[in-house]
């Protein structure tokens, strides 16, 4: 007896589901990697409390060099957790209103 063949429609849907799951897991992995650093978590917590700040204020608050803080801010921005706004020569950072949902879970945990 030949094995029952799945309809092409079901195959396409299961394939789409598998692709969707893979893409979601890749995005989650990327977000979790960015959050897996105590300095970046400190930056996010600081911005949650202060609403916005420039690199100097953030670096002083988390006791890290200006250069290292800038690198962490860049990673957080690329991942969509924070946004920035340039005013004159200063750049102010804030939590992104469209930050990944995982950020709310992290804030609820700590």
Steps between C-alpha positions, in 0.01 A plus 500: 500500500642838400530765771231763490618811323443833666324759300727774365302756698573329833863456407534867415337604828718274713802621309397862556443424867847346531654800322310741724614315811860503378491874428341574838758289680783675315358840598457388862856370508632831367301699758605274787866528401477878517333479842754248632734769627482670840618836361230507235241401759627784720463743209144386435412528868654848518303614194183351646545713813629821337298483174791643297867581542815573304802271483689692768220466755451133420872419517532674837192324637619152404868577570630412156716691254339726245626282213376171647163655586467625143564150367234351728253772400567425134421131553179582688393739227566251220292241687212749528502539879588869502471802276705815477451864420776745416469847647779732403820307577341264755323174428224403743390139538161371613316169513339427168119495504522211252759305703481122474239352735765308688614825662177526699555145626853590607379811685228298673762249616732754664 
